[in-house]
Amino acid sequence: MSVQVSRRAVVASLLLFALATAGAPLPGTSLPPEVRGLWRDGVTVVRGDRSIVAGHHADPGLLRDLARRADAAGRRVAGVLGRPVRAVVVVPASASEAAGLAGVGRLDGLAALADAGRVVVVPEFFARLTPVGRDVVLTHELTHVAAGTDGLPVWLYEGFADYVGYRDAGLPVRTAAAELAAEVRAGRVPRELPGPEAFAPGQRDGDRLARAYQEAWLACRFLADRFGEESLVRLYRDARTAGVDRALAALGLTAATLTARWRAYVREQLR
């Protein structure tokens, strides 16, 4: 996901320590398991207030910036989930190294992804984001790490992560959902919540992936606007344990009624 807008980064203090000697082992007992033993050399670790960032042959300035942003992202996620959140961020040397760490074949322009209790930043693509884009992406992926995604439909876990990511970003809805807004203005309102195929990479319609995220975001934003943020969080947790149909039923909704009301909300927000 990318966001083409800018905002000043939050400034926070942190402690930086670097292991300058090639091949020097990291002090494993002082690091969380998500970053132990990743690389044999070229490792730099930055600690924030409630974050830790480990980079491989990475610019220390980038890692310091990421630690500040990760602290802020952790506060945003904690503010929604209602509990403390620790951020662990890993910065490989390249996109290919990031794909190897995450165990995926291709990244298709992803700036970051959640993997094994940590956020893996893809340096080439993350560098293209604006300051607000970096904040939104880190918060989105940290939401996946903190809230979990098992047992959920893709529209719910991607939409919820974007809901948290955009919640304090200060962006107008039409800006954050520009591709979907263009479709709505042309009279093409989505007919159903996006499924896995809508999030598949490499689609002929170059904007489809962006619209899928925006559709999912607005579904969760509708739920928060109509029923309250606490109800959205409760629905998310209940859906993980009891299934999305039972979680929706607790709000007096079915998949069909949610879809109908979401479509009306999309038209209202984007026309």
N, C-alpha and C positions, 0 to 999 in steps of 0.2 A: 504494500500500500504506500502511496506517496501523497504528500500534501504540498501544493505550490503556493504557500503563503509564509509570512515571517513574523516572528515575535521574539523579543529579547529573552535570552536564557536567564533562568533563576541562578543567582550567585550564592554558593554555599561553600563553607570551608571543608577541607578534607586533608587526609594524610597520604602522601605518595611515597612509596618505597620501590626501588627498582633493583633487580638483580642483574648487574652489569656484566658479570663474568659468564661467558658462554659455557653452557653445560652445567651451571650451578643449579642444584635442585631447589625447588621451592620448599619452604618450611611447612610440610604437609599438615602438621597438627594445628597450624594457625589459619588454615584455609578451609572453607566449606568443601564437602566432597564433590560438588559440581565443577570445581576448577582444579582439583588436585591431579597432578600427573598428566596434564593435557599435552605439554610440550617439554622437550629436554633442554632447550636453550631459548634465548631471545625473549624471555618472559618478563613483562612488567605488570605489577599489580597496584591498583589504586583503590583505596578504601574511602567511601563516603560515610555519612552519618549512619545510614542503614542500607548500604550497598557495598558491593565489591565488584570491581571490574578487572578482568585479566586479559591482557593482550599479548599476541605473538608477533614480534617484530613490529609493534605498533607505536605510533607517535604518542609520547606521554601526554602531550597537550590534548589529543583526542580522548585519551582515557580519563583525564581529569574532567573534561567537559561531559563525558558520558556518566561519570560518577555523580556529578551535580544533577544531571538530568534524571538519572536513575533514582536518586533520592526523591526528587520531585514526583516522578512517576509512582514510586512506592507510596507516597502520601496520597496521591490521587486514588490509587486502587484501594488503599486502606480506608479512605473516606467513604467509598461506596460499599465495600465489603464489611466494614465495621470491625476490623481487627488489624493489628500491625502486619506489615508486609515487608519482607527483606528482598532486595533485588540482587540477583547474581547475573552479571553480564560478561559474556565471553566475546572477544574480538580476534578472530583468526587473521592470518596474514593476507588471505585472499578469499574470493568467492568459492573457488574449488576446495579450499581447506574448510570453509564453513559448511559446504555440502557434505564433505566427508565426516565432519563432527556430528552433523545432524542425521547422517545416514540416509540422505536423499540423493537422487541422481542429478537433479537440476533445481535451480533456484528461481529461474524465470523473472529476474529483476527484483526479487524480494529484498527489502532493506534489512530485515531482521526476522527471526522466527523463534518460537518457543520450543525448547527441547530439553528433556530430562531435568526439569527443575531450574532451568536457566534460560536467559535470552541470548541467542547467538546473533551478533551483529555482522552483516555482510558489508565489509568496509567500502568496496567500490560503489555499491548502490546507496548505502546510508549517506555517503558523502554528498550525494546529489540532492538530498532533502534540505528544505529550508529549516530554520530553527523550530518553528511550530510543527513542521512535519516530523522532525526527530522526536519531539516530545510526544506527539500522538502515537507514533509507531512504537516507541518504548513502552508507553502506557498500555497500548493494545496488547503487545506481546506479554508484558508482565501480568496483565489480567488473565491471559490464558494459563500462565504458570500458577498464579495464586488461586484462581477459581476452579481450574480443571475444565476439561471438555468431554470426558468419557460419558457415553450414553446420551449425548445431546444431538439434536439436528444441527446441521452446519449453520443455518440461519440464526439460531439462537446463540451459539457460542461465538460466532464471528460478529453478530450484531451487538451482543453484550460487550465484547471487547472494544468495539468501536464506540459504543455508548459511553464507556468509561474514558476512552481516549479523547473523545470530543467534548466531554461534559464541561471541562473548564478551559477549553482551548480558545473560546471567544470568537468562534467562526460562525457567520450566518449559515443557516441550513442550506441555502441555495449555493453557497460557496463550497461547503463540504460535500455536497451531493450534486456537483455541477453536471456530471454526465447524465444522471437520472433526471435532473431538472430539465435538461434539453429534451429528453424523451417525453416528459409529461407535457411540456409546452407544445410539443408536436402532436399531442393527443394520444400518445402511447403510454398508458399507465400499466405497470406490470399486473399480470393476472393472478400470479401465485407467488408465494414466498420462495426465495431462491433455494434450490437444492444443490447437491454436490456437483452436478454437471455445470452449474453456473459459475462455480469457483474453480473449474478446471483450467489449467494454464494452456496457452497456445491456441486460443480460440480465434476464429476468423474475424469475428467482431472484436476489434481491439479494445472497445470500451465496455465489453460485457462484464469482465471481471470487476472493474471499478463500480459498475452499476449493481452488481451482486452484493458487494460490501455495503453500498449505500442503501439498498433495499432492506438488507438485514438490520443495519443501524436504525433505520426509521421504524422498523417493526418494534425494536426494543425501546426506542425513544417514545413511540406511541404508548407502549405499556407503562412506561414511567410517567408520562404526562397524564394518562388517564387514571391510573391506579396508584401512583406514587412509586418513588424509587425503592422503598423498602419492599413493596410488593413485587417489583421486578426482580430484586435480589432473591426474595423467597421463592419466586417461580423458578428461577435458575437452579437454586439448590434442590427444590422439590423435583424438578425435571430430571436431575441427575440420579436421584434415588428411586423415584416412582414413575418416571416417564413424563413426557411433555403433555400428553393428553390429560392426565390426572392433574398436573400442575395448572394447566389452563382452566380446567373445570373448577378449581378452587376460586378462580376469578369470574366464574360464570361464563366462560368462553369455551368454544370448540375451535378446532382448526379452521372450520369454515367461517365462523363468525369473526374470528381474529383476522382472517384474510380479508373479509369484506370491510371491516373497520380500518384495517391497515391501508387498504387501497384508497379509501376516502381520506385518510390522514395524509397520504402521499400527495394526493391531488391538492389538498388544502395547503400543505407546506410548500409545495414547489411550483404552483401555478403563479 
